[in-house]
Amino acid sequence: MHFIKRIENPVCQISLFSWNGKYIVKFEANQLEQTYKIDQTEIESINEIELIVNEEFIKKVIARFQEMSEDWYSSF
C-alpha cells in the first residue's frame, strides 16, 4: 500500500493511500478506524477525493465513530 497524503482534520486522522487500482481513504480516531475504497478509474485526480471527503461527509464519519465507540464499550 502506497501512502499519498494526509487530509487535515482536528477530530480524526485522515490518510489517503493507493493500492491495487484503488484509492483508500482511511479515517482513524482512538482505537477505531473506517476505510473507504474508490476505484482509480472512477475519478480523474486525487484532488477530487478531497471534494468527496467534505465537511458534511466528515461529520457523518465522526457520528459513526461515536456509534462504534458506544457499541464497543456497551459490549463489555
C-alpha positions as CSV (number, residue, x, y, z in Angstrom):
1,M,0.0,0.0,0.0
2,H,1.4,3.4,-1.0
3,F,0.8,6.4,1.2
4,I,-0.2,9.5,-0.8
5,K,-1.1,12.2,1.7
6,R,-2.9,13.3,4.9
7,I,-6.0,15.4,4.8
8,E,-6.1,17.8,7.7
9,N,-8.8,17.4,10.3
10,P,-8.8,18.3,14.0
11,V,-11.0,15.4,15.2
12,C,-9.7,12.4,13.3
13,Q,-6.7,11.4,11.2
14,I,-7.5,11.1,7.5
15,S,-4.9,9.3,5.3
16,L,-5.0,8.6,1.6
17,F,-3.4,5.5,0.1
18,S,-3.2,3.9,-3.3
19,W,-3.4,0.1,-3.6
20,N,-4.3,-2.5,-6.2
21,G,-6.1,0.0,-8.5
22,K,-8.0,1.7,-5.7
23,Y,-7.6,4.8,-3.6
24,I,-8.2,4.1,0.1
25,V,-9.4,6.8,2.4
26,K,-8.7,5.8,6.0
27,F,-10.2,7.6,9.0
28,E,-8.8,6.9,12.4
29,A,-10.0,8.1,15.9
30,N,-8.7,6.5,19.1
31,Q,-8.7,2.7,18.6
32,L,-11.3,2.8,15.7
33,E,-10.9,3.2,12.0
34,Q,-13.1,3.4,8.9
35,T,-11.9,2.9,5.4
36,Y,-13.5,3.7,2.0
37,K,-12.2,2.4,-1.3
38,I,-12.6,4.3,-4.6
39,D,-11.7,2.7,-7.9
40,Q,-9.0,4.8,-9.5
41,T,-10.9,4.8,-12.8
42,E,-13.9,6.5,-11.1
43,I,-12.1,9.8,-10.5
44,E,-9.9,12.0,-12.6
45,S,-7.4,13.2,-9.9
46,I,-6.6,12.8,-6.3
47,N,-7.9,16.4,-5.7
48,E,-11.4,15.0,-6.5
49,I,-11.1,12.8,-3.3
50,E,-10.8,15.9,-1.2
51,L,-14.1,17.2,-2.7
52,I,-15.8,13.9,-1.8
53,V,-14.3,14.0,1.7
54,N,-16.0,17.3,2.5
55,E,-17.3,18.7,5.8
56,E,-20.7,17.0,5.6
57,F,-19.1,13.6,4.9
58,I,-16.6,14.0,7.8
59,K,-19.5,14.9,10.2
60,K,-21.1,11.6,9.3
61,V,-17.9,9.7,9.7
62,I,-17.4,11.2,13.2
63,A,-21.0,10.4,14.1
64,R,-20.3,6.8,13.0
65,F,-17.2,6.7,15.2
66,Q,-19.3,7.8,18.2
67,E,-21.8,5.0,17.5
68,M,-18.9,2.5,17.1
69,S,-17.4,3.6,20.3
70,E,-20.7,3.2,22.2
71,D,-21.2,-0.2,20.7
72,W,-17.7,-1.3,21.7
73,Y,-18.0,-0.1,25.3
74,S,-21.5,-1.4,25.8
75,S,-20.3,-4.9,24.8
76,F,-18.1,-5.1,27.9
